[in-house]
Amino acid sequence: MASLILVNGVHLAKQQTGLLGIVCLKANYSTDAPRKLKTTNLASLKRGTGGRSSFNGIVATVFGSTGFLGRYVCNKLGKTGSQVIIPYRADHYEALRLKLVGDLGQVLFHPYDLRDEESIYKAVKHSNVVINLVGRDWETKNFTFKDVHVDGARRLARIARQAGVEKFVHVSSLNATPHPQPFFTKEGSKFLQSKYYGEQAVREEFPDAIVFRPSDIYGQEDRFLRYYAHIWRRQFRAMPLWHKGEKTVKQPVYCSDLAQGIVNAIKDQDSQGQTYQAVGPRRYKLSALVDWFHQVMRKDEKWWGYFRYDLRFDPTFRAKVLLTEMLSPSFPIGDLHTERVEREYVSDEVQKGVPTLEDLGVNLTFMEDQASVRGDAVPWELRPYRAAQYYDAELDEFEKPTPPQYIQ
């Protein structure tokens, strides 16, 4: 007689009577054919009880891990027992802090260049997952948008497929389109255009790639909250916005939610070849968000004299942006450059029928909860920009910021 083995299906179900019952959801018999192993290498098999000090079988190479989103993804992978390979370029001290995201010996570093195929292959040849987080917000003399978002993404996808990688995750951008609508410039956003062609290149080289299209990402050391809080973005105490920000709709996503969605997609067997829209739970007018940011910074209309005006009728702001690019082309002051100003007035459009982070089991974070309950990203990032930050205020001396109204 065949012996019955309970695998992955033993659950204790407590009934209303207080008795315990055993429910078998899946059974394997000794007479069944043996299950196929993906590898016979003992070092690649799962071991441990789960968690940071275990190994869950995932060996992930994270390109762009030293960036804003990269450290969140590496932390999510390391705390669940994944082995993380971190390719880096230039100064290795930028990547050294990521050694703490995983257990001892589980975080490995490897120098690489986006144009050097040999170094890329060495970084992915032992991995079963490759994540591409490489991106640029502005062009430099060494790397254009096409070099990074199109050619670089194509090269990573092609080498990952040649190395036998099982899953390739590519982070693109929401509103990516071959024909962007122009606002601040004549030709429209080159960033969004290159992101579109980058998606096409990845699909050609790795058809089963998992693509994420995030909206504006906020979190610690981001380029969304701090962009509007920087003094260089304002004109004295006024904020220039396109149509005063009334015609632009944004749906920002919390960085930790996006990182969790990437990890969940890696573990989901049905995510192969899918495209996910990474957006927040609510839609806001840009004017409402910027007004709320200034209330958090104690730079509101009543106390500080803040106000908004239409950017279209201010040629001095355009000259200021061009001057900033001339003075600091490699790293613009306050992240103020023509491409960023152009892209901030593109409204977030969520396509129906395309899955989102909620389809991956992610509980989305509300920006209002960040300010009132958790006290995390929004007030923490805006605190250095707060007016009279060294003033020791009395309890309830300042009114609590009113949460921004969202679009139903």
C-alpha positions in Angstrom: 0.0 0.0 0.0 1.3 3.5 -0.8 2.1 5.6 2.1 0.5 9.1 2.4 2.7 12.1 2.9 1.1 15.5 3.7 3.0 18.3 2.0 2.2 22.0 2.2 -1.3 21.2 3.1 -1.6 20.5 6.8 -3.6 23.2 8.4 -5.3 23.2 11.8 -8.9 24.4 11.5 -10.6 25.4 14.7 -14.3 24.9 14.6 -16.9 26.7 16.7 -17.1 23.7 19.0 -13.5 24.3 20.0 -12.2 21.1 18.4 -9.2 20.9 16.1 -9.4 19.3 12.7 -6.7 18.6 10.2 -7.4 19.7 6.6 -5.3 18.2 3.8 -5.1 20.5 0.8 -2.4 18.7 -1.1 -1.1 15.1 -0.8 1.9 13.4 -2.4 2.1 9.6 -2.6 5.3 7.5 -2.5 4.2 5.8 -5.8 4.0 9.1 -7.6 6.7 10.1 -10.1 9.5 12.1 -8.4 9.3 15.9 -8.8 11.9 17.5 -11.1 14.5 19.7 -9.5 15.6 22.8 -11.2 19.1 22.3 -10.1 21.2 19.6 -8.4 23.5 22.2 -6.8 23.0 21.9 -3.0 24.0 25.5 -2.5 21.0 26.6 -4.6 18.4 24.7 -2.5 16.3 26.3 0.1 17.4 25.9 3.7 16.5 27.3 7.1 13.1 28.2 8.7 12.7 31.4 6.8 13.8 35.0 7.5 17.0 36.9 7.3 19.3 34.0 8.4 17.8 31.5 6.0 18.1 31.0 2.2 14.8 31.1 0.2 16.4 30.0 -3.1 16.4 33.5 -4.7 19.7 34.8 -6.0 19.0 38.3 -7.3 21.3 40.7 -9.1 20.0 44.2 -8.6 21.3 46.8 -11.1 20.8 50.3 -9.8 20.8 49.1 -6.2 22.7 52.3 -5.0 19.9 54.5 -6.1 16.8 55.7 -4.3 14.6 52.7 -5.0 17.4 50.2 -5.0 18.1 50.1 -1.3 14.5 49.5 -0.5 14.4 46.5 -2.9 17.6 45.1 -1.5 16.4 45.4 2.0 13.1 43.6 1.2 15.1 40.8 -0.5 17.7 40.5 2.2 15.3 40.3 5.1 13.5 37.3 3.5 16.6 35.3 3.1 17.6 36.1 -0.5 21.1 36.2 -1.7 21.7 39.7 -3.3 24.4 40.5 -5.8 25.0 44.3 -6.0 26.8 45.5 -9.2 28.2 49.0 -8.7 30.2 51.6 -10.6 32.5 54.4 -9.6 33.0 54.7 -5.8 32.4 51.5 -3.9 31.6 53.4 -0.7 28.2 54.2 -2.3 27.3 50.5 -2.3 29.1 49.5 0.9 26.2 50.5 3.2 24.0 47.9 1.5 26.1 45.1 3.1 23.8 45.3 6.1 20.6 44.5 4.2 21.3 40.7 4.4 23.0 38.2 6.6 26.7 37.5 6.6 27.9 36.3 3.3 24.5 36.8 1.6 25.3 40.2 0.1 28.0 40.3 -2.6 29.4 43.2 -4.6 30.8 43.3 -8.2 32.1 46.3 -10.2 30.5 46.7 -13.6 29.9 49.2 -16.4 26.6 49.5 -18.3 28.6 49.3 -21.6 30.8 46.4 -20.6 29.0 43.1 -21.4 31.7 40.9 -19.8 31.2 42.6 -16.4 27.4 42.4 -16.7 27.6 38.6 -17.5 29.8 38.0 -14.5 27.3 39.8 -12.3 24.3 37.7 -13.5 25.7 34.2 -14.3 25.0 32.8 -10.9 21.6 34.5 -10.5 18.1 33.3 -11.2 16.5 36.8 -10.8 17.8 40.1 -12.4 16.2 43.4 -11.5 16.9 46.5 -13.6 16.5 49.8 -11.6 19.0 51.8 -13.7 17.7 55.1 -14.8 18.5 58.8 -15.3 16.4 61.9 -14.6 18.5 64.1 -16.9 21.0 63.6 -19.7 24.8 64.1 -19.3 27.7 64.2 -21.7 28.5 60.5 -20.9 25.0 59.0 -20.8 21.9 60.1 -22.8 18.4 58.8 -22.1 18.8 56.4 -25.0 22.1 55.0 -23.7 20.6 54.2 -20.3 16.9 53.5 -20.8 17.0 51.8 -24.2 20.4 50.4 -25.1 21.3 49.7 -21.5 18.0 47.9 -20.7 18.3 45.9 -23.9 21.8 44.8 -23.0 20.9 43.7 -19.5 17.8 41.8 -20.8 19.8 40.0 -23.5 22.7 39.0 -21.3 20.3 37.8 -18.6 18.5 35.6 -21.1 21.8 34.2 -22.4 22.9 33.4 -18.8 19.7 31.4 -18.2 18.1 33.8 -15.7 14.5 32.7 -14.8 13.0 36.1 -14.1 13.9 39.6 -15.3 12.2 42.6 -13.7 12.4 46.0 -15.5 11.2 49.3 -13.9 9.9 51.7 -16.5 7.6 54.7 -16.0 4.0 55.5 -15.9 2.8 57.6 -18.9 5.6 56.2 -21.1 4.7 57.0 -24.7 6.4 57.4 -28.1 4.7 60.7 -28.6 4.7 62.8 -25.4 2.6 65.9 -25.2 4.8 69.0 -25.0 4.3 71.5 -22.1 7.4 73.3 -21.1 9.5 72.3 -24.1 8.7 72.0 -27.8 9.3 68.3 -28.2 7.9 66.9 -25.0 9.5 64.6 -22.4 12.5 62.7 -23.8 12.5 60.7 -20.5 9.0 59.3 -21.1 9.8 58.6 -24.7 13.0 56.7 -23.9 11.2 54.7 -21.2 8.6 53.6 -23.8 11.3 52.4 -26.2 13.1 50.8 -23.3 10.1 48.6 -22.6 9.9 47.5 -26.2 13.6 46.6 -26.2 13.3 44.5 -23.0 10.3 42.7 -24.4 12.2 41.9 -27.6 15.2 40.4 -25.7 13.3 38.9 -22.8 9.6 38.2 -23.7 8.7 37.0 -20.2 10.1 40.0 -18.4 8.1 41.6 -15.6 7.6 45.4 -16.2 6.6 47.9 -13.6 5.4 51.4 -14.5 5.6 53.6 -11.4 4.2 57.1 -11.0 6.1 59.7 -8.9 7.7 57.8 -6.0 8.0 59.5 -2.6 10.0 58.4 0.5 13.2 59.2 2.3 15.7 61.2 0.2 13.3 61.2 -2.8 13.0 63.6 -5.7 9.3 64.3 -5.4 8.8 65.8 -1.9 12.2 67.5 -1.7 11.8 68.8 -5.3 8.8 71.0 -4.4 10.3 71.9 -1.0 13.6 73.2 -2.3 14.1 76.9 -2.3 15.4 76.9 -5.8 12.0 75.6 -7.1 10.2 78.6 -5.8 10.3 82.2 -6.9 10.9 83.9 -3.6 7.8 82.9 -1.7 5.7 82.0 -4.7 5.4 78.6 -6.5 5.1 78.7 -10.3 3.0 75.8 -11.6 1.5 75.1 -15.0 -2.1 76.5 -14.9 -1.4 76.9 -11.2 -1.3 73.1 -10.9 -5.1 72.9 -11.3 -5.0 70.8 -14.6 -2.4 68.3 -13.5 -3.4 65.1 -11.6 -0.9 63.0 -9.7 -1.1 59.6 -8.0 2.2 59.2 -6.2 3.3 55.8 -4.8 5.2 55.1 -1.6 8.7 53.6 -2.3 8.2 50.7 0.2 5.0 49.7 -1.6 6.7 49.5 -4.9 9.7 47.5 -3.5 7.2 45.1 -1.9 5.4 44.7 -5.2 8.7 43.8 -7.0 9.5 41.1 -4.4 6.0 39.7 -4.6 6.2 39.6 -8.4 9.4 37.6 -8.1 7.7 35.0 -5.9 4.5 34.9 -8.0 4.5 32.2 -10.7 1.8 34.0 -12.7 3.7 37.2 -13.0 5.9 36.2 -16.0 5.4 38.6 -18.9 3.0 40.8 -16.9 3.0 44.6 -16.8 2.1 46.3 -13.5 1.1 49.9 -12.9 2.7 51.1 -9.6 0.4 53.9 -8.4 -0.8 55.1 -5.1 -4.3 54.6 -3.8 -5.6 58.1 -4.4 -5.4 60.8 -7.1 -4.7 64.4 -6.3 -4.5 67.7 -8.1 -0.9 68.9 -8.1 -2.1 72.2 -6.6 -3.6 70.4 -3.6 -0.4 68.4 -3.0 1.9 71.4 -3.2 -0.3 73.5 -0.9 -0.3 70.6 1.7 3.5 70.3 1.5 3.9 74.0 2.4 1.5 73.6 5.3 3.6 70.8 6.7 6.7 73.1 6.3 4.9 75.9 8.1 5.1 78.0 4.9 1.4 78.3 4.2 -0.5 81.3 3.0 -1.5 82.6 6.4 1.8 82.4 8.3 4.5 82.7 5.6 2.8 84.3 2.6 3.0 81.4 0.2 1.0 81.6 -3.0 0.8 79.9 -6.4 0.8 81.5 -9.9 0.7 80.4 -13.5 4.0 79.4 -14.9 3.1 80.1 -18.5 3.4 83.9 -17.9 6.7 83.9 -16.2 9.7 84.0 -18.6 12.1 84.5 -15.7 11.5 81.0 -14.3 12.3 79.5 -17.7 15.6 81.5 -17.8 16.3 80.3 -14.2 15.9 76.7 -15.3 18.2 77.1 -18.3 20.8 79.0 -16.1 20.7 76.1 -13.6 21.5 73.6 -16.4 24.4 75.7 -17.5 25.9 76.2 -14.1 25.5 72.6 -12.9 25.0 70.2 -15.8 26.0 67.0 -14.0 23.8 67.5 -11.0 21.3 70.4 -11.3 20.7 72.5 -8.2 17.5 71.3 -6.4 16.9 68.8 -9.3 15.6 71.7 -11.3 16.1 71.1 -15.1 13.9 71.3 -18.2 13.2 67.6 -18.3 11.9 67.6 -14.7 9.7 70.7 -15.2 8.3 69.2 -18.4 7.5 65.8 -16.8 5.9 67.2 -13.7 2.9 68.5 -15.7 2.0 65.2 -17.3 -1.1 63.9 -15.5 -0.9 60.2 -14.4 -3.2 58.1 -16.5 -4.0 54.6 -15.2 -5.1 52.2 -17.9 -8.1 50.0 -17.2 -7.4 46.2 -17.4 -3.7 46.6 -16.6 -2.9 45.0 -13.1 -1.6 47.2 -10.3 0.3 46.6 -7.0 -2.9 45.6 -5.3 -3.1 42.6 -7.7 0.3 41.5 -6.2 -1.1 41.6 -2.6 0.4 45.0 -1.6 -1.5 47.1 0.9 -1.0 50.6 -0.4 0.0 53.4 1.9 -1.9 56.7 2.0 0.1 59.9 2.1 -2.2 61.3 4.7 -1.4 58.4 7.0 2.3 59.1 6.6 1.7 62.6 8.1 -0.8 61.9 10.8 -0.2 58.3 12.1 3.2 56.9 11.1 5.1 60.1 11.1 7.4 58.8 8.4 8.2 60.0 4.9 6.2 63.2 4.4 6.9 65.2 7.6 10.4 63.6 7.9 11.5 64.7 4.5 10.0 68.1 4.7 11.2 68.9 8.2 14.7 70.3 7.1 12.8 72.8 4.9 10.4 73.9 7.6 10.3 77.6 8.3 11.8 78.6 11.7 12.8 75.0 12.3 14.9 76.0 15.3 11.9 77.7 17.0 10.7 75.7 20.0 7.0 75.8 19.5 4.5 75.3 22.2 2.1 72.4 22.1 -0.7 73.0 19.5 0.8 76.4 18.8 0.6 75.7 15.0 -2.5 74.3 13.4 -2.2 70.7 12.1 -2.0 70.6 8.3 -5.2 69.8 6.6 -4.9 66.7 4.5 -5.1 67.3 0.7 -8.4 66.7 -1.0 -8.3 63.8 -3.3 -10.3 63.1 -6.5 -13.0 60.6 -6.0 
